[in-house]
């Protein structure tokens, strides 16, 4: 039985141009979804499965400093909240940092792709298997276990590579990595490999590689071999394809979660509206009042 991964890589390099103008001075990880910074959703998911270390892949010192400051105690703020009996806010602040979790940093000096970003964490990861999450894709479970717990449950049975997948119409699959040789059994899809953003006529299945991923350490050995893909970048999915060709099992999981895309300013706006309406009965009633009285 494979060991449960204890380290997660969170790539947060890049200029976040799709979320401008807010991201001119703040990293998009600190933009909020339903009142919580986007990055906190990823760390909370790691908390659920007992991740011991989170590695941030950053590109500039300003961004690194923001993450360092956010994920360390602030005694002045906590003392203020405590002495002013703001205990609900004190709990919110203290819950930012999961107990026993440490935070590390590795720099990506050039934007060479998400696979290259993952490779920057090689020394910190060591010989451990690891998790990769894209922070601007937030997955919320409304019916039980979170997304990483659902992936770990499969990984503990199969080992190899285990990732969250989604099903899309064929014409949309040109935007994603697609599973090759996919065979479905319930929510689990066994695959022979992956192809990154195939041409429409070459789409091999309707199952898209989305992440998060639980990956064996061999991926770190394969990434230096990966050539630039059609997008001119070094892609993690291409390393996974090489691993699959060499015999590493690949399983996708159709996780019981809802995806909230926070990758652009418009998608974040829509995701905020959607998640808030799903979780706040009072807001739904207020929205109905607004819509009933709205003059267009």
C-alpha positions as CSV (number, residue, x, y, z in Angstrom):
1,X,0.0,0.0,0.0
2,X,1.5,3.4,-1.0
3,X,2.2,6.0,1.7
4,X,-0.2,8.9,2.0
5,X,1.5,12.0,0.6
6,X,2.6,14.5,3.2
7,X,3.7,17.4,0.9
8,X,1.8,19.6,-1.5
9,X,3.1,21.9,-4.2
10,X,1.1,25.1,-4.9
11,X,2.3,27.0,-7.9
12,X,1.7,30.7,-7.3
13,X,4.3,32.2,-9.8
14,X,3.1,34.5,-12.6
15,X,1.8,38.0,-12.9
16,X,-1.9,37.1,-12.6
17,X,-2.7,39.3,-15.6
18,X,-6.1,37.8,-16.1
19,X,-7.2,39.2,-12.7
20,X,-6.0,42.8,-13.3
21,X,-6.4,45.5,-12.0
22,X,-6.6,44.1,-8.5
23,X,-3.5,41.9,-9.1
24,X,-1.3,44.9,-9.9
25,X,-0.5,45.1,-6.1
26,X,-1.8,41.8,-4.6
27,X,-1.4,38.2,-5.6
28,X,-4.6,36.6,-6.9
29,X,-4.3,34.0,-4.2
30,X,-5.5,36.7,-1.8
31,X,-8.6,37.6,-3.8
32,X,-11.6,36.3,-2.0
33,X,-14.2,33.7,-2.9
34,X,-17.2,33.9,-0.6
35,X,-15.2,35.9,1.9
36,X,-12.1,33.6,2.1
37,X,-8.8,34.1,0.2
38,X,-8.5,31.6,-2.7
39,X,-5.3,30.2,-1.4
40,X,-6.9,29.3,1.9
41,X,-9.2,26.8,0.2
42,X,-6.1,24.9,-1.1
43,X,-4.5,24.9,2.3
44,X,-7.7,23.8,4.0
45,X,-7.9,20.9,1.6
46,X,-4.4,19.9,2.5
47,X,-5.3,20.1,6.2
48,X,-8.1,17.5,5.7
49,X,-5.7,14.8,4.5
50,X,-2.9,15.6,7.0
51,X,-0.4,17.3,4.7
52,X,2.6,18.2,6.7
53,X,4.3,20.7,4.3
54,X,3.1,23.1,1.6
55,X,5.6,24.3,-1.0
56,X,4.8,27.6,-2.7
57,X,6.4,28.1,-6.2
58,X,6.8,31.8,-6.5
59,X,8.3,34.2,-9.0
60,X,9.1,37.4,-7.2
61,X,10.0,38.4,-3.6
62,X,6.9,40.6,-3.2
63,X,4.7,37.6,-3.8
64,X,6.8,35.4,-1.5
65,X,6.6,38.0,1.3
66,X,2.8,38.0,1.1
67,X,2.5,34.3,1.5
68,X,5.1,34.3,4.3
69,X,3.2,37.0,6.2
70,X,-0.2,35.4,5.7
71,X,0.8,32.0,6.9
72,X,2.6,32.9,10.1
73,X,1.1,34.0,13.4
74,X,0.3,37.7,14.0
75,X,0.6,38.2,17.8
76,X,-0.4,41.9,17.7
77,X,-3.6,41.2,15.8
78,X,-4.5,38.2,17.9
79,X,-3.9,40.1,21.1
80,X,-6.1,43.0,19.9
81,X,-8.9,40.6,19.0
82,X,-8.5,38.8,22.3
83,X,-8.6,41.9,24.5
84,X,-11.6,43.3,22.6
85,X,-13.6,40.1,22.9
86,X,-13.7,39.5,19.2
87,X,-13.4,35.8,19.7
88,X,-15.1,34.8,16.5
89,X,-12.6,36.7,14.5
90,X,-9.7,35.4,16.6
91,X,-10.7,31.9,15.7
92,X,-10.8,32.8,12.0
93,X,-7.3,34.2,12.2
94,X,-5.9,31.3,14.2
95,X,-7.5,28.7,11.8
96,X,-5.6,30.2,8.9
97,X,-2.6,28.0,9.8
98,X,-3.3,24.3,10.2
99,X,-1.7,22.8,13.3
100,X,1.6,21.1,12.5
101,X,1.8,22.3,8.9
102,X,5.0,24.0,7.7
103,X,5.5,26.3,4.6
104,X,8.4,26.2,2.2
105,X,9.3,28.3,-0.9
106,X,11.0,27.6,-4.2
107,X,11.5,30.2,-6.9
108,X,10.7,29.9,-10.6
109,X,12.8,32.5,-12.2
110,X,11.4,32.1,-15.7
111,X,7.8,31.4,-16.9
112,X,8.6,28.1,-18.6
113,X,5.3,26.3,-17.8
114,X,3.6,24.5,-15.0
115,X,5.8,21.4,-15.3
116,X,8.9,23.5,-14.9
117,X,7.3,25.2,-11.8
118,X,6.8,21.7,-10.2
119,X,10.4,20.8,-11.0
120,X,11.5,23.8,-8.9
121,X,10.3,22.0,-5.8
122,X,12.4,18.8,-6.5
123,X,15.0,19.3,-3.7
124,X,12.3,20.2,-1.1
125,X,10.2,17.3,-2.0
126,X,13.1,14.8,-1.9
127,X,12.0,11.2,-2.4
128,X,8.4,11.7,-1.3
129,X,5.3,11.3,-3.4
130,X,3.4,14.6,-3.5
131,X,0.2,16.5,-4.3
132,X,-0.1,19.3,-6.8
133,X,-3.0,21.8,-6.7
134,X,-3.8,24.8,-9.0
135,X,-5.0,27.4,-6.4
136,X,-7.2,29.3,-8.8
137,X,-9.4,26.2,-9.3
138,X,-11.4,25.9,-6.1
139,X,-13.4,22.6,-5.5
140,X,-16.1,22.6,-2.8
141,X,-17.8,19.4,-1.5
142,X,-21.3,19.8,-0.3
143,X,-21.9,16.1,0.4
144,X,-19.0,14.7,2.4
145,X,-15.2,14.4,1.9
146,X,-13.2,17.1,0.2
147,X,-11.5,16.6,-3.1
148,X,-8.1,15.5,-1.8
149,X,-9.6,13.0,0.6
150,X,-11.5,11.5,-2.4
151,X,-8.3,11.3,-4.4
152,X,-6.3,9.8,-1.5
153,X,-8.9,7.0,-1.0
154,X,-8.3,5.9,-4.6
155,X,-4.5,6.4,-4.4
156,X,-4.2,4.2,-1.4
157,X,-5.7,1.3,-3.4
158,X,-4.1,1.9,-6.8
159,X,-0.8,3.9,-6.2
160,X,0.6,5.5,-9.3
161,X,-0.9,8.7,-10.6
162,X,-4.3,9.7,-9.4
163,X,-6.0,12.9,-10.5
164,X,-9.3,14.8,-10.4
165,X,-11.0,14.7,-13.9
166,X,-14.1,16.2,-15.3
167,X,-16.3,15.3,-18.3
168,X,-16.8,17.9,-21.0
169,X,-18.4,17.9,-24.5
170,X,-15.9,16.9,-27.2
171,X,-15.6,20.4,-28.7
172,X,-14.4,21.8,-25.3
173,X,-11.7,19.1,-24.9
174,X,-9.3,21.1,-27.1
175,X,-8.8,23.3,-24.0
176,X,-7.6,20.6,-21.7
177,X,-5.4,17.6,-21.3
178,X,-7.5,14.5,-22.3
179,X,-7.3,10.9,-21.0
180,X,-6.2,8.4,-23.6
181,X,-7.5,4.8,-23.6
182,X,-10.1,5.7,-20.9
183,X,-12.1,2.9,-19.2
184,X,-14.7,3.9,-16.7
185,X,-15.7,2.0,-13.6
186,X,-18.1,4.0,-11.5
187,X,-16.4,7.3,-10.6
188,X,-12.9,5.9,-11.4
189,X,-11.5,6.0,-14.9
190,X,-8.4,4.0,-15.7
191,X,-6.3,5.5,-18.6
192,X,-3.3,4.6,-20.7
193,X,-2.0,8.1,-21.0
194,X,-2.7,11.8,-21.6
195,X,-2.6,14.2,-24.5
196,X,-2.4,18.0,-23.9
197,X,-4.9,20.1,-25.7
198,X,-5.6,17.8,-28.7
199,X,-6.9,19.0,-32.0
200,X,-10.7,18.5,-32.2
201,X,-10.3,15.6,-34.7
202,X,-7.8,13.9,-32.3
203,X,-9.7,14.1,-29.1
204,X,-9.4,10.7,-27.5
205,X,-12.1,11.0,-24.8
206,X,-14.4,13.3,-23.0
207,X,-12.4,13.1,-19.7
208,X,-10.3,16.2,-18.9
209,X,-7.2,16.2,-16.7
210,X,-8.0,19.0,-14.2
211,X,-6.1,18.5,-11.0
212,X,-5.5,18.3,-8.2
213,X,-3.0,15.4,-8.6
214,X,-1.4,12.8,-6.4
215,X,1.9,11.9,-8.1
216,X,4.7,9.4,-7.5
217,X,8.2,10.8,-7.0
218,X,9.3,9.4,-10.3
219,X,7.6,12.4,-11.9
220,X,10.4,14.6,-10.6
221,X,12.9,12.4,-12.5
222,X,10.9,12.6,-15.7
223,X,10.2,16.3,-15.8
224,X,13.8,17.2,-16.9
225,X,13.2,15.1,-20.0
226,X,10.0,16.8,-21.0
227,X,10.2,18.9,-24.2
228,X,8.2,22.1,-24.7
229,X,4.6,21.3,-25.8
230,X,2.5,23.0,-28.5
231,X,2.0,25.9,-26.1
232,X,5.8,26.5,-25.9
233,X,5.9,25.4,-22.3
234,X,6.9,22.4,-20.2
235,X,3.7,20.8,-19.2
236,X,3.0,18.5,-16.2
237,X,0.6,16.4,-18.3
238,X,3.4,15.6,-20.7
239,X,5.5,14.2,-17.8
240,X,2.5,12.2,-16.7
241,X,2.1,10.8,-20.2
242,X,5.8,9.7,-20.2
243,X,5.3,8.1,-16.8
244,X,2.2,6.2,-18.1
245,X,4.2,5.0,-21.1
246,X,6.8,3.6,-18.8
247,X,4.2,1.6,-16.8
248,X,3.1,4.0,-14.0
249,X,-0.7,3.4,-13.5
250,X,-2.9,6.4,-14.2
251,X,-6.4,6.8,-12.7
252,X,-8.8,9.7,-13.0
253,X,-11.5,10.3,-10.4
254,X,-14.8,12.0,-11.1
255,X,-14.9,13.6,-7.7
256,X,-18.2,14.6,-6.0
257,X,-17.4,18.3,-5.8
258,X,-18.3,21.6,-7.4
259,X,-15.7,23.5,-9.3
260,X,-15.4,27.3,-8.9
261,X,-13.1,28.8,-11.6
262,X,-11.2,31.8,-10.2
263,X,-8.7,32.2,-13.0
264,X,-10.0,35.4,-14.4
265,X,-11.7,38.5,-13.0
266,X,-15.0,37.6,-14.7
267,X,-14.9,33.9,-13.6
268,X,-14.1,34.9,-10.1
269,X,-17.0,37.3,-10.1
270,X,-19.3,34.6,-11.3
271,X,-17.9,32.0,-8.8
272,X,-18.4,34.4,-5.9
273,X,-22.1,34.9,-6.9
274,X,-22.6,31.2,-7.4
275,X,-21.0,30.0,-4.2
276,X,-22.6,32.7,-2.1
277,X,-26.0,31.9,-3.4
278,X,-25.5,28.2,-2.8
279,X,-24.4,28.7,0.8
280,X,-26.4,31.7,2.0
281,X,-30.2,31.4,2.2
282,X,-30.6,35.1,3.2
283,X,-28.6,36.2,0.2
284,X,-30.7,34.1,-2.2
285,X,-33.9,35.8,-0.8
286,X,-32.2,39.2,-1.2
287,X,-31.1,38.4,-4.8
288,X,-34.7,37.5,-5.7
289,X,-35.9,40.9,-4.3
290,X,-33.3,42.7,-6.4
291,X,-34.2,40.8,-9.5
292,X,-37.9,41.4,-9.1
293,X,-37.4,45.1,-8.7
294,X,-34.6,45.5,-11.3
295,X,-35.2,47.8,-14.2
296,X,-33.0,47.1,-17.2
